[in-house]
Amino acid sequence: MNPSIAIKTENITKTYRLGSINRGSFQEEVVSSLKKLFGVPLPPVPGGESARGMFKALGGVSFEVEQGEVAGFVGGNGAGKSTMLKILARITEPTSGVARVRGRSGSMLEVGAGFHPEFTGRQNIYMNGTILGMKNREITAKFDEIVAFSGVAKFIDTPVKRYSSGMYVRLAFSVAAHLDAEVLFVDEVLAVGDIEFQAKCLRKMDDVVRDGRTIVFVSHNMESVRRICHKCYWFDKGLIRMAGPAEEVIREYEKGVQ
């Protein structure tokens, strides 16, 4: 992969079987996983996709994001943008295709994603940092800044299962934004919390952008996308309908949904 490219996907597809979570029995699932691991092609589903109620969330998506670039994913509900983000963040695997991410990555995909409910806020900060590949001393150096931004200092030694949803997202966003991830995946978290916190998050995102980090940002708030994104990808029915400078794509997307 070109050293200037932070994210590269090639013909990513993702297919779900409606009403089912696997290919059959536990033994069949293990065999299926091993075949996938060693590159052995899986047999087609008898009767084709329609026989089992298949849904194609992504139909062959390829794109590149350069280092230090902020890319926005826009599109209606079910268009495939969040599925693509979860593939990039290694939360789910594609059905086919390849996704490559260069550098240490961090994710803020939903309220409390990656948090253990029984752990305190303090423990979750260290756990998330460790998952990102950071050393304890690195996390400690950022700890006070993370807690101050989140506004939950009073409850930092309380298990996060007792946090309100607002407290959850404040701490989770603060961890993702302050730890030294080179690539950051953000999905709609700026829409959670009160107006004051949303504005605070946007200001922090501006700082992250100025630091030169690579960001992929999914949102239905076009003003937020306009503010922080350099370019956009318009997802529609599992495909990229348009890609280009943020303002141009947003303008066409807004025309298309009127």
C-alpha positions, -999 to 999 in steps of 0.1 A, spaced: 0 0 0 13 35 -9 28 51 23 6 82 18 -25 60 20 -40 54 55 -71 34 44 -76 13 13 -105 -10 5 -108 -33 -25 -142 -46 -36 -157 -50 -1 -189 -69 1 -210 -78 32 -239 -102 30 -262 -111 59 -286 -140 61 -318 -127 75 -332 -145 105 -300 -164 111 -267 -158 129 -246 -186 113 -244 -213 86 -260 -240 108 -247 -260 137 -218 -251 159 -196 -277 141 -206 -263 107 -197 -227 119 -163 -238 132 -156 -256 98 -168 -225 79 -145 -202 100 -115 -225 95 -121 -227 57 -123 -189 56 -91 -186 76 -72 -208 52 -87 -194 21 -108 -224 12 -139 -213 -8 -172 -220 8 -200 -238 -11 -228 -217 -24 -261 -217 -4 -285 -242 -20 -311 -224 -39 -292 -191 -41 -294 -161 -19 -332 -157 -21 -337 -192 -7 -323 -182 27 -334 -145 27 -300 -129 21 -294 -92 24 -264 -75 8 -253 -46 29 -223 -38 7 -221 -47 -29 -184 -41 -39 -170 -10 -23 -135 4 -31 -119 36 -20 -88 52 -5 -83 77 23 -50 95 25 -31 101 57 -43 132 75 -75 133 55 -110 135 70 -135 115 51 -172 116 56 -197 88 49 -232 101 41 -263 83 30 -297 72 42 -304 46 69 -294 11 57 -272 25 29 -241 6 42 -220 34 57 -220 21 93 -214 -15 81 -183 -2 61 -171 16 93 -174 -15 114 -154 -35 88 -126 -8 89 -127 -9 127 -123 -48 126 -156 -52 145 -170 -74 117 -154 -91 87 -163 -85 51 -179 -114 31 -153 -107 4 -128 -81 -4 -99 -65 15 -97 -36 39 -63 -22 50 -57 4 77 -22 17 83 -13 27 119 -29 25 153 -67 30 151 -94 40 176 -132 37 173 -161 56 187 -190 38 170 -217 38 196 -224 48 232 -200 28 254 -186 7 226 -156 -12 239 -164 -4 276 -167 -32 302 -198 -24 323 -183 -38 355 -151 -18 352 -148 18 365 -143 48 343 -106 47 353 -102 11 344 -119 15 311 -96 43 301 -66 21 307 -83 -9 290 -91 11 259 -56 26 258 -41 -9 260 -64 -21 232 -50 7 211 -15 -6 218 -5 22 242 18 18 272 6 25 307 29 56 309 13 70 277 -22 66 291 -12 81 324 2 111 307 -32 117 290 -54 106 319 -61 139 336 -69 156 302 -93 128 293 -111 130 326 -113 168 326 -128 168 291 -153 141 299 -167 160 330 -171 127 350 -142 132 374 -165 127 404 -175 93 391 -143 81 376 -139 53 401 -176 42 397 -184 12 375 -196 25 342 -228 4 343 -240 30 367 -233 59 343 -261 76 324 -260 74 287 -246 109 286 -218 102 310 -210 70 290 -206 89 257 -187 118 272 -161 94 286 -160 72 256 -156 101 232 -129 116 254 -109 84 254 -111 80 216 -103 117 210 -73 120 234 -55 87 230 -28 86 203 -47 68 176 -34 76 141 -67 67 125 -100 75 142 -135 60 133 -164 81 145 -201 71 140 -229 96 150 -215 101 185 -217 139 181 -255 135 179 -256 122 215 -257 144 246 -268 180 251 -260 209 228 -232 221 249 -214 188 248 -220 184 211 -203 218 205 -174 207 228 -170 175 208 -169 195 175 -142 218 189 -122 187 199 -127 172 165 -113 204 150 -82 200 172 -78 164 161 -81 174 125 -54 200 130 -32 173 145 -32 157 111 -49 125 121 -69 104 97 -106 104 104 -136 85 90 -168 103 101 -203 89 97 -232 113 104 -266 124 93 -258 160 104 -246 176 72 -234 207 90 -210 186 111 -198 168 80 -192 202 62 -173 215 92 -147 188 96 -146 167 64 -123 172 34 -141 147 11 -172 126 13 -185 92 0 -223 90 -6 -235 55 1 -266 43 -15 -279 7 -14 -246 -7 -5 -226 11 -31 -207 44 -34 -230 66 -55 -206 96 -55 -172 105 -41 -155 139 -41 -150 172 -22 -173 173 8 -194 203 -2 -200 189 -37 -211 155 -25 -233 169 3 -250 193 -22 -258 164 -45 -269 141 -16 -293 168 -3 -307 172 -38 -312 135 -41 -332 132 -9 -355 161 -14 
